[in-house]
Amino acid sequence: MKNLIPHFIAQKFEEGQFSGQFSAATMFLDISGFTAITERLMQEGKEGAEILSIIINDIFEPVIDAVYHAGGFISTFAGDAFTSIFPDAENAVACAVRINKVFSEIGRQKTKFGEFELFVKIGLSYGLVEWGVLGSEKHKAYYFRGDAINGCAYSEHQCEKMGVVLDDKILSFISEDNIETQKIDGKYQKLLEIKDLELSANKCSKLDYAIPREILEKFMPNQALDLKIQGEFREVVSIFISY
């Protein structure tokens, strides 16, 4: 079964909890380079779609594993970017470094239609996260919002390619002995080196939990749950709505 919503939301929904808040470290990750790959491979039809699907899996699988290994979870995807939430600030920083290493090793993708370079930018913050489940009995939606969610996105805006930027909120939870940073502007600092910062073993576990279909059906249409297609190209009209 596809786990198409965060485990956090599924578990809270199963427990009958529909809103709350907590303090957490947050990470916003944006991958640059997928647009160029997609535009090029769109010209190759079905074979191009298959190659793109393989590249996406090769990149995202170790990145997502790194988040869950660090005790975090992904709250939302937005195309080739996502936001993740961690209970521990140092684990979030260690995770960012691990993800950067993944892109250093496999960011250059070679295909029969050309060679492509993928880069990552990562922003980190800390603060209050609000969450909620809303909607009718037949269809539910969920959200995460708050200063920590906004903060990691603002940090990412200060990034260069393959950069990790921390704001002063998360820096206050990290020992100066463990990292070396360079001040960028105002409250932001670029991570230069990680010295003595390891993932806390007691806070890290890869969550092996299949979300029950009866919960997924509240949030996702059955067509999405039963979809077998690995990848396809479509021309669409997109709309972004902000409240």
C-alpha positions as CSV (number, residue, x, y, z in Angstrom):
1,M,0.0,0.0,0.0
2,K,1.2,3.5,-0.8
3,N,1.8,5.7,2.2
4,L,0.5,8.9,0.5
5,I,0.0,10.9,3.7
6,P,2.4,11.5,6.6
7,H,2.4,8.7,9.2
8,F,2.0,11.4,11.8
9,I,-1.3,12.5,10.3
10,A,-2.5,8.9,9.9
11,Q,-1.7,8.0,13.5
12,K,-3.3,11.1,14.9
13,F,-6.4,10.5,12.8
14,E,-6.6,6.9,14.0
15,E,-6.4,8.2,17.6
16,G,-9.2,10.7,17.0
17,Q,-7.0,13.8,17.3
18,F,-7.6,16.4,14.6
19,S,-5.4,19.4,15.6
20,G,-2.5,20.3,17.8
21,Q,0.9,22.0,18.0
22,F,4.4,21.1,19.0
23,S,8.0,22.5,18.8
24,A,10.3,21.0,16.2
25,A,13.2,21.5,13.9
26,T,12.2,21.9,10.2
27,M,13.9,21.5,6.9
28,F,13.0,22.8,3.5
29,L,14.8,21.0,0.6
30,D,14.6,22.2,-3.0
31,I,16.2,20.3,-5.9
32,S,17.3,22.3,-9.0
33,G,17.8,20.6,-12.3
34,F,14.6,18.5,-12.7
35,T,13.0,21.1,-15.0
36,A,15.8,20.8,-17.5
37,I,15.7,17.0,-17.3
38,T,11.9,16.9,-17.7
39,E,11.9,19.2,-20.7
40,R,14.6,17.2,-22.4
41,L,13.0,13.7,-21.7
42,M,9.5,14.9,-22.7
43,Q,10.8,14.8,-26.2
44,E,11.4,11.1,-26.0
45,G,7.9,10.0,-25.1
46,K,7.3,6.8,-23.1
47,E,11.0,5.9,-22.9
48,G,11.8,9.4,-21.6
49,A,9.1,9.0,-19.0
50,E,10.5,5.7,-17.8
51,I,14.0,7.2,-17.6
52,L,12.7,10.2,-15.6
53,S,10.9,7.8,-13.2
54,I,14.1,5.9,-12.6
55,I,16.1,9.1,-11.9
56,I,13.4,10.4,-9.5
57,N,13.5,7.1,-7.6
58,D,17.3,7.0,-7.5
59,I,17.4,10.5,-6.1
60,F,14.5,10.6,-3.8
61,E,14.8,7.1,-2.2
62,P,18.1,7.8,-0.3
63,V,17.0,11.3,0.5
64,I,13.7,10.2,2.0
65,D,15.5,7.4,3.9
66,A,17.8,10.0,5.4
67,V,14.9,12.0,6.8
68,Y,13.3,9.0,8.4
69,H,16.6,7.6,9.6
70,A,17.1,10.9,11.4
71,G,13.8,10.5,13.3
72,G,11.9,13.0,11.1
73,F,9.0,12.8,8.6
74,I,8.1,14.6,5.4
75,S,5.1,16.8,5.9
76,T,4.5,18.1,2.4
77,F,5.9,17.6,-1.1
78,A,5.8,20.4,-3.7
79,G,7.1,19.1,-6.9
80,D,10.9,18.7,-6.6
81,A,10.9,20.2,-3.1
82,F,9.6,19.1,0.3
83,T,9.3,20.1,3.9
84,S,10.3,17.7,6.7
85,I,9.9,17.9,10.5
86,F,12.3,16.6,13.2
87,P,11.9,16.4,17.0
88,D,15.7,17.0,17.4
89,A,17.6,20.0,16.0
90,E,21.0,18.3,15.8
91,N,19.5,15.3,14.0
92,A,18.0,17.7,11.4
93,V,21.4,19.3,10.8
94,A,23.1,15.8,10.5
95,C,20.4,14.8,8.1
96,A,21.0,17.9,5.9
97,V,24.7,17.0,5.7
98,R,23.8,13.4,4.8
99,I,21.5,14.5,2.0
100,N,24.1,16.9,0.6
101,K,26.5,13.9,0.5
102,V,23.9,11.9,-1.5
103,F,23.8,14.7,-4.2
104,S,27.6,14.9,-4.3
105,E,27.7,11.2,-5.0
106,I,24.7,10.7,-7.4
107,G,23.6,14.2,-8.4
108,R,25.2,13.8,-11.9
109,Q,22.8,11.5,-13.9
110,K,24.0,9.9,-17.2
111,T,21.3,8.8,-19.6
112,K,21.2,7.7,-23.3
113,F,19.7,11.1,-24.0
114,G,22.4,13.1,-22.3
115,E,24.0,13.9,-18.9
116,F,22.2,16.0,-16.3
117,E,23.3,17.6,-13.1
118,L,21.0,17.9,-10.0
119,F,21.7,20.2,-7.1
120,V,20.1,20.6,-3.7
121,K,19.5,23.6,-1.5
122,I,18.5,23.1,2.2
123,G,17.1,25.5,4.8
124,L,16.7,24.8,8.5
125,S,14.8,26.4,11.3
126,Y,13.2,25.7,14.6
127,G,9.9,26.7,16.3
128,L,6.2,26.1,16.7
129,V,4.5,23.8,14.2
130,E,0.7,23.7,14.1
131,W,-1.1,20.9,12.4
132,G,-4.7,20.0,11.7
133,V,-7.1,17.6,9.8
134,L,-10.2,19.1,8.3
135,G,-12.9,18.3,5.7
136,S,-16.1,16.4,5.4
137,E,-16.8,12.9,6.4
138,K,-16.1,11.6,2.9
139,H,-12.9,13.6,2.2
140,K,-10.2,14.9,4.6
141,A,-7.2,17.2,4.1
142,Y,-4.4,18.1,6.4
143,Y,-2.0,21.0,7.0
144,F,1.2,22.0,8.7
145,R,1.9,25.6,9.4
146,G,3.6,28.0,11.8
147,D,6.8,29.9,12.3
148,A,9.0,26.8,11.9
149,I,7.5,25.9,8.6
150,N,7.9,29.4,7.3
151,G,11.4,29.7,8.8
152,C,13.0,26.8,7.0
153,A,11.6,28.1,3.7
154,Y,13.1,31.5,4.4
155,S,16.4,29.9,5.2
156,E,16.4,28.0,1.9
157,H,15.9,31.3,0.0
158,Q,19.4,32.3,1.3
159,C,21.0,29.2,-0.1
160,E,23.3,28.7,-3.0
161,K,23.5,25.3,-4.9
162,M,24.6,22.5,-2.5
163,G,24.3,24.9,0.4
164,V,22.8,24.4,3.9
165,V,21.6,27.5,5.7
166,L,20.5,27.7,9.3
167,D,18.6,30.6,11.0
168,D,19.3,31.8,14.5
169,K,16.4,29.8,15.9
170,I,17.8,26.4,15.2
171,L,21.4,27.6,15.8
172,S,20.4,28.2,19.5
173,F,19.9,24.4,19.8
174,I,23.3,23.5,18.2
175,S,26.6,23.5,20.2
176,E,29.2,25.8,18.5
177,D,31.7,23.1,19.1
178,N,29.9,20.8,16.7
179,I,29.6,23.0,13.6
180,E,31.4,25.7,11.8
181,T,29.3,28.4,10.1
182,Q,29.7,31.6,8.1
183,K,27.3,34.5,8.7
184,I,25.4,35.4,5.6
185,D,22.9,38.2,6.4
186,G,21.0,39.1,9.5
187,K,19.9,36.0,11.3
188,Y,21.2,33.4,8.7
189,Q,24.4,31.4,8.7
190,K,25.8,29.0,6.0
191,L,27.0,25.6,7.3
192,L,30.6,25.1,6.4
193,E,31.6,22.1,8.4
194,I,30.1,19.5,10.7
195,K,32.6,18.5,13.4
196,D,31.2,16.2,16.0
197,L,27.5,15.8,15.3
198,E,26.1,12.3,14.9
199,L,22.5,11.1,14.7
200,S,21.2,10.2,18.1
201,A,20.7,6.5,18.0
202,N,17.8,6.5,20.5
203,K,15.9,9.0,18.3
204,C,16.4,7.4,15.0
205,S,14.3,4.6,13.6
206,K,13.1,3.8,10.1
207,L,9.3,3.8,10.4
208,D,8.0,0.6,9.0
209,Y,4.3,1.2,9.1
210,A,1.8,0.6,6.3
211,I,-1.1,3.1,6.6
212,P,-4.4,1.3,6.6
213,R,-6.4,1.8,3.4
214,E,-9.5,2.9,5.3
215,I,-7.5,5.9,6.5
216,L,-5.9,6.6,3.2
217,E,-9.3,6.6,1.5
218,K,-10.3,9.5,3.7
219,F,-7.5,11.6,2.2
220,M,-6.9,10.3,-1.3
221,P,-9.2,9.1,-4.2
222,N,-9.2,5.3,-4.9
223,Q,-7.8,6.1,-8.4
224,A,-4.6,7.3,-6.8
225,L,-4.4,4.4,-4.4
226,D,-4.7,1.9,-7.2
227,L,-2.6,3.7,-9.8
228,K,-0.1,1.4,-11.4
229,I,1.6,3.8,-13.8
230,Q,5.2,4.6,-13.0
231,G,5.5,7.8,-14.9
232,E,3.8,9.9,-17.7
233,F,3.9,13.3,-19.3
234,R,0.8,15.5,-19.5
235,E,0.2,19.1,-20.5
236,V,-1.7,20.7,-17.7
237,V,-3.0,24.1,-16.4
238,S,-1.9,24.6,-12.8
239,I,-3.4,27.0,-10.2
240,F,-1.9,28.0,-6.9
241,I,-4.3,29.3,-4.3
242,S,-3.0,31.0,-1.1
243,Y,-5.3,31.9,1.9
